[in-house]
Amino acid sequence: MSLVQCNFYALIHNHQQDLTRMIEKRASQRHRVFKGGTITFENGGIACTVRNMSAGGAAIDLDAPVMLPQSFKLSIARDRFARHCRTVWRSDKRVGLAFV
């Protein structure tokens, strides 16, 4: 790889990092996790995998795309964690939650 190519790749990589910092809108830092959880609501509950968490919310993975109510509770039994939350974004089986 030539010096020009190396400089080009470094420039692109640094530009992508700068864009990521500019786009990030979370009020608190998120932490990657991989924990089993449950979302519960009036008519039942659904198992989920908690992928990341912050003081203000979490991202979870579901086994299948399902309709969720406007608000529900996220619980992680092993951590004795339970928070009421609402959906703020969704991408197929991944759901972003805000704690309320």
C-alpha positions in Angstrom: 0.0 0.0 0.0 1.4 3.4 -0.9 1.8 6.3 1.4 -1.0 8.2 -0.4 -3.4 5.2 0.1 -2.4 5.0 3.8 -3.1 8.8 4.2 -6.4 8.5 2.4 -7.6 5.6 4.6 -6.5 7.4 7.8 -8.4 10.6 6.6 -11.6 8.6 5.9 -11.4 6.8 9.2 -10.9 10.0 11.2 -13.8 11.7 9.3 -16.1 8.7 10.2 -15.2 9.0 13.9 -15.9 12.8 13.8 -19.3 12.2 12.2 -20.2 9.6 14.8 -19.4 12.0 17.6 -21.5 14.7 15.9 -24.5 12.4 15.4 -24.5 11.0 18.9 -27.4 12.6 20.8 -27.6 10.5 24.0 -27.6 12.4 27.2 -25.6 9.7 29.0 -23.0 7.1 27.9 -24.3 3.7 26.9 -22.6 0.5 28.0 -22.6 -2.8 26.0 -24.2 -5.7 27.8 -25.5 -9.1 26.9 -28.2 -10.0 29.4 -31.5 -11.9 29.4 -34.4 -9.7 30.1 -38.2 -9.6 30.0 -40.6 -6.9 28.9 -43.9 -7.2 30.6 -47.2 -5.4 30.0 -50.9 -5.9 30.8 -51.5 -9.0 28.7 -48.2 -10.9 29.1 -44.5 -10.7 28.7 -41.8 -11.4 26.1 -38.2 -12.5 26.6 -35.6 -10.2 25.2 -31.8 -9.7 25.1 -30.5 -6.4 26.5 -27.7 -5.3 24.2 -26.8 -1.9 25.7 -27.9 0.3 28.5 -27.5 3.9 29.8 -29.0 5.8 32.6 -31.8 6.9 30.3 -32.6 3.8 28.3 -31.6 0.6 26.6 -31.5 -1.3 23.3 -33.0 -4.8 23.3 -33.2 -7.6 20.8 -36.4 -9.6 20.3 -36.6 -13.1 18.9 -39.2 -11.9 16.3 -40.7 -8.6 15.3 -43.8 -8.1 17.6 -46.2 -5.2 18.3 -45.4 -3.6 21.7 -47.7 -1.4 23.8 -46.9 2.3 24.2 -45.4 1.6 27.6 -44.2 -1.5 29.4 -41.6 -2.7 32.0 -38.1 -4.0 31.3 -36.8 -6.4 33.9 -33.4 -8.1 34.3 -34.0 -10.7 37.0 -30.4 -11.5 37.7 -29.6 -7.8 38.4 -32.9 -7.1 40.3 -33.4 -4.4 37.7 -36.9 -3.1 36.6 -37.7 0.1 34.8 -40.9 1.4 33.1 -40.1 2.4 29.6 -41.4 3.4 26.1 -40.1 2.7 22.6 -38.2 5.5 21.0 -36.9 3.7 17.8 -37.2 0.3 16.2 -35.2 -1.6 13.5 -36.6 -5.1 12.7 -35.9 -7.0 15.9 -33.9 -4.4 17.8 -35.8 -1.8 19.9 -34.5 1.3 21.5 -36.1 2.2 24.9 -36.3 5.3 27.0 -36.8 4.9 30.7 -39.7 6.9 32.1 
